[in-house]
């Protein structure tokens, strides 16, 4: 429900601010390993994350790869730097492109 609320807020402010030249988006950071397990070499953790990634890909077609906070922020900044007016109100992936393409 929180994600749906974020998307609604994005749409609202995108329309409200577009005449002022703002581009308002929702940007997915990807799977960021920022917990106490960051950098852990645990085989059990790796197995669970691989299982999760496979399930997400099977159910949504989306690739999910564990990354550090620095990797995620770097990717997000590239997306932000490339924003255009046509991106207004979209839900974008940190790797670029739409998370959910428009119907």
PDB file as gemmi writes it, atoms N, CA and C in Angstrom:
CRYST1    1.000    1.000    1.000  90.00  90.00  90.00 P 1                      
ATOM      1  N   UNK A   1       0.813  -1.181   0.000  1.00  0.00           N  
ATOM      2  CA  UNK A   1       0.000   0.000   0.000  1.00  0.00           C  
ATOM      3  C   UNK A   1       0.862   1.251   0.000  1.00  0.00           C  
ATOM      4  N   UNK A   2       2.003   1.176   0.655  1.00  0.00           N  
ATOM      5  CA  UNK A   2       2.882   2.351   0.695  1.00  0.00           C  
ATOM      6  C   UNK A   2       3.395   2.687  -0.701  1.00  0.00           C  
ATOM      7  N   UNK A   3       3.725   1.654  -1.480  1.00  0.00           N  
ATOM      8  CA  UNK A   3       4.199   1.898  -2.847  1.00  0.00           C  
ATOM      9  C   UNK A   3       3.100   2.527  -3.702  1.00  0.00           C  
ATOM     10  N   UNK A   4       1.872   2.056  -3.525  1.00  0.00           N  
ATOM     11  CA  UNK A   4       0.749   2.633  -4.270  1.00  0.00           C  
ATOM     12  C   UNK A   4       0.562   4.101  -3.887  1.00  0.00           C  
ATOM     13  N   UNK A   5       0.701   4.412  -2.607  1.00  0.00           N  
ATOM     14  CA  UNK A   5       0.577   5.807  -2.161  1.00  0.00           C  
ATOM     15  C   UNK A   5       1.689   6.663  -2.761  1.00  0.00           C  
ATOM     16  N   UNK A   6       2.894   6.120  -2.837  1.00  0.00           N  
ATOM     17  CA  UNK A   6       4.007   6.864  -3.432  1.00  0.00           C  
ATOM     18  C   UNK A   6       3.745   7.140  -4.913  1.00  0.00           C  
ATOM     19  N   UNK A   7       3.199   6.165  -5.610  1.00  0.00           N  
ATOM     20  CA  UNK A   7       2.891   6.356  -7.028  1.00  0.00           C  
ATOM     21  C   UNK A   7       1.788   7.391  -7.221  1.00  0.00           C  
ATOM     22  N   UNK A   8       0.804   7.387  -6.340  1.00  0.00           N  
ATOM     23  CA  UNK A   8      -0.256   8.395  -6.413  1.00  0.00           C  
ATOM     24  C   UNK A   8       0.304   9.793  -6.151  1.00  0.00           C  
ATOM     25  N   UNK A   9       1.176   9.902  -5.162  1.00  0.00           N  
ATOM     26  CA  UNK A   9       1.793  11.199  -4.868  1.00  0.00           C  
ATOM     27  C   UNK A   9       2.642  11.669  -6.047  1.00  0.00           C  
ATOM     28  N   UNK A  10       3.368  10.764  -6.668  1.00  0.00           N  
ATOM     29  CA  UNK A  10       4.171  11.111  -7.842  1.00  0.00           C  
ATOM     30  C   UNK A  10       3.286  11.670  -8.945  1.00  0.00           C  
ATOM     31  N   UNK A  11       2.192  10.983  -9.219  1.00  0.00           N  
ATOM     32  CA  UNK A  11       1.277  11.433 -10.273  1.00  0.00           C  
ATOM     33  C   UNK A  11       0.701  12.808  -9.947  1.00  0.00           C  
ATOM     34  N   UNK A  12       0.259  12.990  -8.714  1.00  0.00           N  
ATOM     35  CA  UNK A  12      -0.326  14.261  -8.301  1.00  0.00           C  
ATOM     36  C   UNK A  12       0.653  15.411  -8.499  1.00  0.00           C  
ATOM     37  N   UNK A  13       1.873  15.246  -7.954  1.00  0.00           N  
ATOM     38  CA  UNK A  13       2.833  16.342  -8.029  1.00  0.00           C  
ATOM     39  C   UNK A  13       3.408  16.514  -9.432  1.00  0.00           C  
ATOM     40  N   UNK A  14       3.464  15.438 -10.203  1.00  0.00           N  
ATOM     41  CA  UNK A  14       3.931  15.549 -11.590  1.00  0.00           C  
ATOM     42  C   UNK A  14       3.013  16.465 -12.386  1.00  0.00           C  
ATOM     43  N   UNK A  15       1.718  16.259 -12.257  1.00  0.00           N  
ATOM     44  CA  UNK A  15       0.764  17.111 -12.968  1.00  0.00           C  
ATOM     45  C   UNK A  15       0.748  18.529 -12.408  1.00  0.00           C  
ATOM     46  N   UNK A  16       0.825  18.641 -11.090  1.00  0.00           N  
ATOM     47  CA  UNK A  16       0.752  19.951 -10.448  1.00  0.00           C  
ATOM     48  C   UNK A  16       1.955  20.829 -10.788  1.00  0.00           C  
ATOM     49  N   UNK A  17       3.140  20.232 -10.929  1.00  0.00           N  
ATOM     50  CA  UNK A  17       4.376  21.000 -11.099  1.00  0.00           C  
ATOM     51  C   UNK A  17       4.932  21.016 -12.518  1.00  0.00           C  
ATOM     52  N   UNK A  18       4.303  20.303 -13.454  1.00  0.00           N  
ATOM     53  CA  UNK A  18       4.867  20.206 -14.798  1.00  0.00           C  
ATOM     54  C   UNK A  18       4.959  21.565 -15.497  1.00  0.00           C  
ATOM     55  N   UNK A  19       4.016  22.463 -15.259  1.00  0.00           N  
ATOM     56  CA  UNK A  19       4.060  23.780 -15.906  1.00  0.00           C  
ATOM     57  C   UNK A  19       5.208  24.644 -15.391  1.00  0.00           C  
ATOM     58  N   UNK A  20       5.756  24.264 -14.234  1.00  0.00           N  
ATOM     59  CA  UNK A  20       6.902  24.987 -13.675  1.00  0.00           C  
ATOM     60  C   UNK A  20       8.234  24.353 -14.108  1.00  0.00           C  
ATOM     61  N   UNK A  21       8.165  23.319 -14.939  1.00  0.00           N  
ATOM     62  CA  UNK A  21       9.370  22.692 -15.469  1.00  0.00           C  
ATOM     63  C   UNK A  21       9.927  21.557 -14.629  1.00  0.00           C  
ATOM     64  N   UNK A  22       9.183  21.133 -13.609  1.00  0.00           N  
ATOM     65  CA  UNK A  22       9.655  20.022 -12.782  1.00  0.00           C  
ATOM     66  C   UNK A  22       9.369  18.692 -13.453  1.00  0.00           C  
ATOM     67  N   UNK A  23      10.231  17.728 -13.216  1.00  0.00           N  
ATOM     68  CA  UNK A  23       9.998  16.348 -13.632  1.00  0.00           C  
ATOM     69  C   UNK A  23       9.946  15.537 -12.339  1.00  0.00           C  
ATOM     70  N   UNK A  24       8.788  14.964 -12.054  1.00  0.00           N  
ATOM     71  CA  UNK A  24       8.574  14.215 -10.819  1.00  0.00           C  
ATOM     72  C   UNK A  24       8.449  12.741 -11.185  1.00  0.00           C  
ATOM     73  N   UNK A  25       9.277  11.915 -10.567  1.00  0.00           N  
ATOM     74  CA  UNK A  25       9.277  10.473 -10.844  1.00  0.00           C  
ATOM     75  C   UNK A  25       9.308   9.692  -9.538  1.00  0.00           C  
ATOM     76  N   UNK A  26       9.015   8.419  -9.638  1.00  0.00           N  
ATOM     77  CA  UNK A  26       9.318   7.457  -8.581  1.00  0.00           C  
ATOM     78  C   UNK A  26      10.503   6.664  -9.105  1.00  0.00           C  
ATOM     79  N   UNK A  27      11.521   6.487  -8.278  1.00  0.00           N  
ATOM     80  CA  UNK A  27      12.740   5.815  -8.716  1.00  0.00           C  
ATOM     81  C   UNK A  27      13.042   4.643  -7.791  1.00  0.00           C  
ATOM     82  N   UNK A  28      12.995   3.439  -8.347  1.00  0.00           N  
ATOM     83  CA  UNK A  28      13.288   2.230  -7.578  1.00  0.00           C  
ATOM     84  C   UNK A  28      14.804   2.101  -7.400  1.00  0.00           C  
ATOM     85  N   UNK A  29      15.282   1.976  -6.170  1.00  0.00           N  
ATOM     86  CA  UNK A  29      16.725   1.872  -5.940  1.00  0.00           C  
ATOM     87  C   UNK A  29      17.306   0.491  -6.218  1.00  0.00           C  
ATOM     88  N   UNK A  30      16.457  -0.495  -6.449  1.00  0.00           N  
ATOM     89  CA  UNK A  30      16.933  -1.859  -6.621  1.00  0.00           C  
ATOM     90  C   UNK A  30      17.097  -2.521  -5.265  1.00  0.00           C  
ATOM     91  N   UNK A  31      17.661  -3.717  -5.248  1.00  0.00           N  
ATOM     92  CA  UNK A  31      17.889  -4.433  -3.989  1.00  0.00           C  
ATOM     93  C   UNK A  31      19.231  -3.986  -3.420  1.00  0.00           C  
ATOM     94  N   UNK A  32      19.169  -3.206  -2.356  1.00  0.00           N  
ATOM     95  CA  UNK A  32      20.371  -2.630  -1.758  1.00  0.00           C  
ATOM     96  C   UNK A  32      20.682  -3.360  -0.466  1.00  0.00           C  
ATOM     97  N   UNK A  33      21.872  -3.884  -0.374  1.00  0.00           N  
ATOM     98  CA  UNK A  33      22.313  -4.599   0.825  1.00  0.00           C  
ATOM     99  C   UNK A  33      22.946  -3.591   1.765  1.00  0.00           C  
ATOM    100  N   UNK A  34      22.116  -3.021   2.633  1.00  0.00           N  
ATOM    101  CA  UNK A  34      22.625  -1.994   3.549  1.00  0.00           C  
ATOM    102  C   UNK A  34      22.444  -2.403   4.998  1.00  0.00           C  
ATOM    103  N   UNK A  35      22.200  -3.665   5.226  1.00  0.00           N  
ATOM    104  CA  UNK A  35      21.995  -4.166   6.578  1.00  0.00           C  
ATOM    105  C   UNK A  35      23.310  -4.647   7.169  1.00  0.00           C  
ATOM    106  N   UNK A  36      23.214  -5.264   8.295  1.00  0.00           N  
ATOM    107  CA  UNK A  36      24.394  -5.821   8.956  1.00  0.00           C  
ATOM    108  C   UNK A  36      25.013  -6.947   8.130  1.00  0.00           C  
ATOM    109  N   UNK A  37      24.285  -7.441   7.138  1.00  0.00           N  
ATOM    110  CA  UNK A  37      24.811  -8.518   6.301  1.00  0.00           C  
ATOM    111  C   UNK A  37      25.606  -7.996   5.112  1.00  0.00           C  
ATOM    112  N   UNK A  38      25.685  -6.678   4.947  1.00  0.00           N  
ATOM    113  CA  UNK A  38      26.397  -6.111   3.800  1.00  0.00           C  
ATOM    114  C   UNK A  38      27.805  -6.669   3.739  1.00  0.00           C  
ATOM    115  N   UNK A  39      28.141  -7.199   2.590  1.00  0.00           N  
ATOM    116  CA  UNK A  39      29.465  -7.754   2.389  1.00  0.00           C  
ATOM    117  C   UNK A  39      29.647  -9.138   2.972  1.00  0.00           C  
ATOM    118  N   UNK A  40      28.624  -9.688   3.589  1.00  0.00           N  
ATOM    119  CA  UNK A  40      28.743 -11.016   4.189  1.00  0.00           C  
ATOM    120  C   UNK A  40      28.951 -12.055   3.107  1.00  0.00           C  
ATOM    121  N   UNK A  41      29.738 -13.028   3.406  1.00  0.00           N  
ATOM    122  CA  UNK A  41      30.027 -14.095   2.455  1.00  0.00           C  
ATOM    123  C   UNK A  41      29.266 -15.369   2.809  1.00  0.00           C  
ATOM    124  N   UNK A  42      28.200 -15.220   3.523  1.00  0.00           N  
ATOM    125  CA  UNK A  42      27.436 -16.364   3.976  1.00  0.00           C  
ATOM    126  C   UNK A  42      26.800 -17.087   2.794  1.00  0.00           C  
ATOM    127  N   UNK A  43      27.072 -18.371   2.687  1.00  0.00           N  
ATOM    128  CA  UNK A  43      26.492 -19.173   1.604  1.00  0.00           C  
ATOM    129  C   UNK A  43      24.979 -19.248   1.746  1.00  0.00           C  
ATOM    130  N   UNK A  44      24.478 -19.332   2.981  1.00  0.00           N  
ATOM    131  CA  UNK A  44      23.034 -19.416   3.201  1.00  0.00           C  
ATOM    132  C   UNK A  44      22.350 -18.122   2.744  1.00  0.00           C  
ATOM    133  N   UNK A  45      22.948 -16.985   3.060  1.00  0.00           N  
ATOM    134  CA  UNK A  45      22.384 -15.705   2.643  1.00  0.00           C  
ATOM    135  C   UNK A  45      22.396 -15.598   1.123  1.00  0.00           C  
ATOM    136  N   UNK A  46      23.507 -15.972   0.525  1.00  0.00           N  
ATOM    137  CA  UNK A  46      23.612 -15.922  -0.938  1.00  0.00           C  
ATOM    138  C   UNK A  46      22.565 -16.811  -1.587  1.00  0.00           C  
ATOM    139  N   UNK A  47      22.347 -17.993  -1.039  1.00  0.00           N  
ATOM    140  CA  UNK A  47      21.344 -18.913  -1.578  1.00  0.00           C  
ATOM    141  C   UNK A  47      19.941 -18.312  -1.498  1.00  0.00           C  
ATOM    142  N   UNK A  48      19.608 -17.707  -0.362  1.00  0.00           N  
ATOM    143  CA  UNK A  48      18.281 -17.098  -0.183  1.00  0.00           C  
ATOM    144  C   UNK A  48      18.088 -15.925  -1.150  1.00  0.00           C  
ATOM    145  N   UNK A  49      19.109 -15.091  -1.316  1.00  0.00           N  
ATOM    146  CA  UNK A  49      19.008 -13.965  -2.234  1.00  0.00           C  
ATOM    147  C   UNK A  49      18.883 -14.431  -3.678  1.00  0.00           C  
ATOM    148  N   UNK A  50      19.606 -15.478  -4.041  1.00  0.00           N  
ATOM    149  CA  UNK A  50      19.492 -16.037  -5.391  1.00  0.00           C  
ATOM    150  C   UNK A  50      18.099 -16.621  -5.626  1.00  0.00           C  
ATOM    151  N   UNK A  51      17.551 -17.274  -4.608  1.00  0.00           N  
ATOM    152  CA  UNK A  51      16.204 -17.832  -4.693  1.00  0.00           C  
ATOM    153  C   UNK A  51      15.179 -16.703  -4.859  1.00  0.00           C  
ATOM    154  N   UNK A  52      15.348 -15.641  -4.073  1.00  0.00           N  
ATOM    155  CA  UNK A  52      14.458 -14.483  -4.176  1.00  0.00           C  
ATOM    156  C   UNK A  52      14.536 -13.866  -5.568  1.00  0.00           C  
ATOM    157  N   UNK A  53      15.752 -13.680  -6.073  1.00  0.00           N  
ATOM    158  CA  UNK A  53      15.947 -13.091  -7.399  1.00  0.00           C  
ATOM    159  C   UNK A  53      15.286 -13.932  -8.487  1.00  0.00           C  
ATOM    160  N   UNK A  54      15.419 -15.238  -8.391  1.00  0.00           N  
ATOM    161  CA  UNK A  54      14.814 -16.133  -9.374  1.00  0.00           C  
ATOM    162  C   UNK A  54      13.287 -16.048  -9.324  1.00  0.00           C  
ATOM    163  N   UNK A  55      12.733 -15.955  -8.128  1.00  0.00           N  
ATOM    164  CA  UNK A  55      11.281 -15.846  -7.972  1.00  0.00           C  
ATOM    165  C   UNK A  55      10.771 -14.542  -8.571  1.00  0.00           C  
ATOM    166  N   UNK A  56      11.462 -13.452  -8.299  1.00  0.00           N  
ATOM    167  CA  UNK A  56      11.053 -12.156  -8.846  1.00  0.00           C  
ATOM    168  C   UNK A  56      11.108 -12.192 -10.365  1.00  0.00           C  
ATOM    169  N   UNK A  57      12.183 -12.735 -10.924  1.00  0.00           N  
ATOM    170  CA  UNK A  57      12.309 -12.793 -12.383  1.00  0.00           C  
ATOM    171  C   UNK A  57      11.196 -13.643 -12.994  1.00  0.00           C  
ATOM    172  N   UNK A  58      10.911 -14.782 -12.363  1.00  0.00           N  
ATOM    173  CA  UNK A  58       9.864 -15.670 -12.873  1.00  0.00           C  
ATOM    174  C   UNK A  58       8.495 -14.983 -12.849  1.00  0.00           C  
ATOM    175  N   UNK A  59       8.197 -14.261 -11.765  1.00  0.00           N  
ATOM    176  CA  UNK A  59       6.877 -13.666 -11.591  1.00  0.00           C  
ATOM    177  C   UNK A  59       6.702 -12.313 -12.278  1.00  0.00           C  
ATOM    178  N   UNK A  60       7.799 -11.590 -12.488  1.00  0.00           N  
ATOM    179  CA  UNK A  60       7.673 -10.231 -13.034  1.00  0.00           C  
ATOM    180  C   UNK A  60       8.521  -9.980 -14.265  1.00  0.00           C  
ATOM    181  N   UNK A  61       9.519 -10.826 -14.487  1.00  0.00           N  
ATOM    182  CA  UNK A  61      10.444 -10.598 -15.593  1.00  0.00           C  
ATOM    183  C   UNK A  61      11.547  -9.611 -15.248  1.00  0.00           C  
ATOM    184  N   UNK A  62      11.543  -9.106 -14.012  1.00  0.00           N  
ATOM    185  CA  UNK A  62      12.542  -8.118 -13.597  1.00  0.00           C  
ATOM    186  C   UNK A  62      13.783  -8.793 -13.035  1.00  0.00           C  
ATOM    187  N   UNK A  63      14.925  -8.248 -13.386  1.00  0.00           N  
ATOM    188  CA  UNK A  63      16.196  -8.724 -12.843  1.00  0.00           C  
ATOM    189  C   UNK A  63      16.454  -8.048 -11.504  1.00  0.00           C  
ATOM    190  N   UNK A  64      16.750  -8.815 -10.472  1.00  0.00           N  
ATOM    191  CA  UNK A  64      17.059  -8.274  -9.153  1.00  0.00           C  
ATOM    192  C   UNK A  64      18.439  -8.749  -8.757  1.00  0.00           C  
ATOM    193  N   UNK A  65      19.343  -7.799  -8.564  1.00  0.00           N  
ATOM    194  CA  UNK A  65      20.711  -8.121  -8.199  1.00  0.00           C  
ATOM    195  C   UNK A  65      21.095  -7.338  -6.952  1.00  0.00           C  
ATOM    196  N   UNK A  66      21.674  -8.009  -5.988  1.00  0.00           N  
ATOM    197  CA  UNK A  66      22.117  -7.340  -4.758  1.00  0.00           C  
ATOM    198  C   UNK A  66      23.243  -6.380  -5.098  1.00  0.00           C  
ATOM    199  N   UNK A  67      23.170  -5.184  -4.508  1.00  0.00           N  
ATOM    200  CA  UNK A  67      24.194  -4.170  -4.758  1.00  0.00           C  
ATOM    201  C   UNK A  67      24.469  -3.389  -3.479  1.00  0.00           C  
ATOM    202  N   UNK A  68      25.596  -2.741  -3.460  1.00  0.00           N  
ATOM    203  CA  UNK A  68      25.945  -1.898  -2.316  1.00  0.00           C  
ATOM    204  C   UNK A  68      25.177  -0.579  -2.414  1.00  0.00           C  
ATOM    205  N   UNK A  69      25.070   0.146  -1.300  1.00  0.00           N  
ATOM    206  CA  UNK A  69      24.430   1.466  -1.375  1.00  0.00           C  
ATOM    207  C   UNK A  69      25.126   2.379  -2.397  1.00  0.00           C  
ATOM    208  N   UNK A  70      26.432   2.318  -2.467  1.00  0.00           N  
ATOM    209  CA  UNK A  70      27.174   3.152  -3.415  1.00  0.00           C  
ATOM    210  C   UNK A  70      26.822   2.810  -4.860  1.00  0.00           C  
ATOM    211  N   UNK A  71      26.696   1.527  -5.162  1.00  0.00           N  
ATOM    212  CA  UNK A  71      26.327   1.118  -6.521  1.00  0.00           C  
ATOM    213  C   UNK A  71      24.926   1.602  -6.880  1.00  0.00           C  
ATOM    214  N   UNK A  72      24.004   1.481  -5.936  1.00  0.00           N  
ATOM    215  CA  UNK A  72      22.631   1.925  -6.178  1.00  0.00           C  
ATOM    216  C   UNK A  72      22.569   3.430  -6.401  1.00  0.00           C  
ATOM    217  N   UNK A  73      23.239   4.194  -5.547  1.00  0.00           N  
ATOM    218  CA  UNK A  73      23.208   5.656  -5.672  1.00  0.00           C  
ATOM    219  C   UNK A  73      23.840   6.101  -6.983  1.00  0.00           C  
ATOM    220  N   UNK A  74      24.942   5.491  -7.364  1.00  0.00           N  
ATOM    221  CA  UNK A  74      25.589   5.834  -8.634  1.00  0.00           C  
ATOM    222  C   UNK A  74      24.636   5.606  -9.803  1.00  0.00           C  
ATOM    223  N   UNK A  75      23.956   4.455  -9.802  1.00  0.00           N  
ATOM    224  CA  UNK A  75      23.006   4.147 -10.872  1.00  0.00           C  
ATOM    225  C   UNK A  75      21.830   5.123 -10.865  1.00  0.00           C  
ATOM    226  N   UNK A  76      21.313   5.442  -9.674  1.00  0.00           N  
ATOM    227  CA  UNK A  76      20.185   6.370  -9.575  1.00  0.00           C  
ATOM    228  C   UNK A  76      20.562   7.764 -10.074  1.00  0.00           C  
ATOM    229  N   UNK A  77      21.773   8.217  -9.744  1.00  0.00           N  
ATOM    230  CA  UNK A  77      22.202   9.547 -10.192  1.00  0.00           C  
ATOM    231  C   UNK A  77      22.301   9.612 -11.713  1.00  0.00           C  
ATOM    232  N   UNK A  78      22.698   8.512 -12.351  1.00  0.00           N  
ATOM    233  CA  UNK A  78      22.726   8.485 -13.820  1.00  0.00           C  
ATOM    234  C   UNK A  78      21.321   8.664 -14.381  1.00  0.00           C  
ATOM    235  N   UNK A  79      20.341   8.000 -13.763  1.00  0.00           N  
ATOM    236  CA  UNK A  79      18.954   8.141 -14.214  1.00  0.00           C  
ATOM    237  C   UNK A  79      18.493   9.579 -14.008  1.00  0.00           C  
ATOM    238  N   UNK A  80      18.765  10.129 -12.840  1.00  0.00           N  
ATOM    239  CA  UNK A  80      18.345  11.506 -12.537  1.00  0.00           C  
ATOM    240  C   UNK A  80      18.985  12.492 -13.505  1.00  0.00           C  
ATOM    241  N   UNK A  81      20.268  12.315 -13.791  1.00  0.00           N  
ATOM    242  CA  UNK A  81      20.961  13.216 -14.722  1.00  0.00           C  
ATOM    243  C   UNK A  81      20.388  13.151 -16.132  1.00  0.00           C  
ATOM    244  N   UNK A  82      19.762  12.027 -16.484  1.00  0.00           N  
ATOM    245  CA  UNK A  82      19.219  11.867 -17.829  1.00  0.00           C  
ATOM    246  C   UNK A  82      17.728  12.148 -17.945  1.00  0.00           C  
ATOM    247  N   UNK A  83      17.128  12.661 -16.888  1.00  0.00           N  
ATOM    248  CA  UNK A  83      15.680  12.905 -16.933  1.00  0.00           C  
ATOM    249  C   UNK A  83      15.304  13.950 -17.975  1.00  0.00           C  
ATOM    250  N   UNK A  84      14.169  13.708 -18.615  1.00  0.00           N  
ATOM    251  CA  UNK A  84      13.600  14.626 -19.598  1.00  0.00           C  
ATOM    252  C   UNK A  84      12.135  14.848 -19.242  1.00  0.00           C  
ATOM    253  N   UNK A  85      11.538  15.853 -19.835  1.00  0.00           N  
ATOM    254  CA  UNK A  85      10.129  16.152 -19.565  1.00  0.00           C  
ATOM    255  C   UNK A  85       9.236  14.939 -19.835  1.00  0.00           C  
ATOM    256  N   UNK A  86       9.600  14.111 -20.793  1.00  0.00           N  
ATOM    257  CA  UNK A  86       8.785  12.937 -21.133  1.00  0.00           C  
ATOM    258  C   UNK A  86       8.786  11.878 -20.025  1.00  0.00           C  
ATOM    259  N   UNK A  87       9.706  11.984 -19.077  1.00  0.00           N  
ATOM    260  CA  UNK A  87       9.762  11.039 -17.959  1.00  0.00           C  
ATOM    261  C   UNK A  87       8.814  11.421 -16.826  1.00  0.00           C  
ATOM    262  N   UNK A  88       8.222  12.609 -16.905  1.00  0.00           N  
ATOM    263  CA  UNK A  88       7.356  13.086 -15.827  1.00  0.00           C  
ATOM    264  C   UNK A  88       6.286  12.056 -15.501  1.00  0.00           C  
ATOM    265  N   UNK A  89       6.144  11.748 -14.223  1.00  0.00           N  
ATOM    266  CA  UNK A  89       5.167  10.858 -13.595  1.00  0.00           C  
ATOM    267  C   UNK A  89       5.460   9.364 -13.757  1.00  0.00           C  
ATOM    268  N   UNK A  90       6.613   9.001 -14.280  1.00  0.00           N  
ATOM    269  CA  UNK A  90       6.923   7.587 -14.476  1.00  0.00           C  
ATOM    270  C   UNK A  90       7.542   6.954 -13.231  1.00  0.00           C  
ATOM    271  N   UNK A  91       7.459   5.640 -13.169  1.00  0.00           N  
ATOM    272  CA  UNK A  91       8.129   4.823 -12.155  1.00  0.00           C  
ATOM    273  C   UNK A  91       9.320   4.200 -12.882  1.00  0.00           C  
ATOM    274  N   UNK A  92      10.516   4.649 -12.543  1.00  0.00           N  
ATOM    275  CA  UNK A  92      11.718   4.218 -13.261  1.00  0.00           C  
ATOM    276  C   UNK A  92      12.574   3.279 -12.426  1.00  0.00           C  
ATOM    277  N   UNK A  93      13.292   2.403 -13.139  1.00  0.00           N  
ATOM    278  CA  UNK A  93      14.269   1.513 -12.510  1.00  0.00           C  
ATOM    279  C   UNK A  93      15.586   2.263 -12.341  1.00  0.00           C  
ATOM    280  N   UNK A  94      16.343   1.901 -11.328  1.00  0.00           N  
ATOM    281  CA  UNK A  94      17.645   2.542 -11.099  1.00  0.00           C  
ATOM    282  C   UNK A  94      18.624   2.248 -12.237  1.00  0.00           C  
ATOM    283  N   UNK A  95      18.324   1.248 -13.018  1.00  0.00           N  
ATOM    284  CA  UNK A  95      19.178   0.901 -14.153  1.00  0.00           C  
ATOM    285  C   UNK A  95      18.705   1.566 -15.436  1.00  0.00           C  
ATOM    286  N   UNK A  96      17.624   2.351 -15.331  1.00  0.00           N  
ATOM    287  CA  UNK A  96      17.061   3.025 -16.491  1.00  0.00           C  
ATOM    288  C   UNK A  96      15.835   2.289 -17.002  1.00  0.00           C  
ATOM    289  N   UNK A  97      14.991   2.996 -17.660  1.00  0.00           N  
ATOM    290  CA  UNK A  97      13.765   2.411 -18.212  1.00  0.00           C  
ATOM    291  C   UNK A  97      12.647   2.386 -17.186  1.00  0.00           C  
ATOM    292  N   UNK A  98      11.448   2.133 -17.674  1.00  0.00           N  
ATOM    293  CA  UNK A  98      10.270   2.119 -16.830  1.00  0.00           C  
ATOM    294  C   UNK A  98      10.177   0.827 -16.038  1.00  0.00           C  
ATOM    295  N   UNK A  99       9.812   0.958 -14.779  1.00  0.00           N  
ATOM    296  CA  UNK A  99       9.590  -0.208 -13.918  1.00  0.00           C  
ATOM    297  C   UNK A  99       8.314  -0.900 -14.347  1.00  0.00           C  
ATOM    298  N   UNK A 100       7.264  -0.110 -14.513  1.00  0.00           N  
ATOM    299  CA  UNK A 100       5.999  -0.617 -15.038  1.00  0.00           C  
ATOM    300  C   UNK A 100       5.668   0.201 -16.274  1.00  0.00           C  
ATOM    301  N   UNK A 101       5.857  -0.335 -17.472  1.00  0.00           N  
ATOM    302  CA  UNK A 101       5.535   0.430 -18.680  1.00  0.00           C  
ATOM    303  C   UNK A 101       4.085   0.870 -18.692  1.00  0.00           C  
ATOM    304  N   UNK A 102       3.861   2.020 -19.308  1.00  0.00           N  
ATOM    305  CA  UNK A 102       2.503   2.520 -19.438  1.00  0.00           C  
ATOM    306  C   UNK A 102       1.685   1.619 -20.344  1.00  0.00           C  
ATOM    307  N   UNK A 103       0.417   1.505 -20.033  1.00  0.00           N  
ATOM    308  CA  UNK A 103      -0.498   0.685 -20.846  1.00  0.00           C  
ATOM    309  C   UNK A 103      -1.014   1.495 -22.004  1.00  0.00           C  
TER     310      UNK A 103                                                      
END                                                                             
